[in-house]
């Protein structure tokens, strides 16, 4: 939503993808360690 709004004025924002701003390494590590599975069990 923010990128869409910025994209009205800035070509670079229009071409950006949300994935460009996220580092999923930490989420992947939590998944590997079973963190989310433990949360679902509670």
Secondary structure by P-SEA (a helix, b strand, c coil): caaaaaaacccccccccccccccaaaaaaaaaaaaaaaaaac
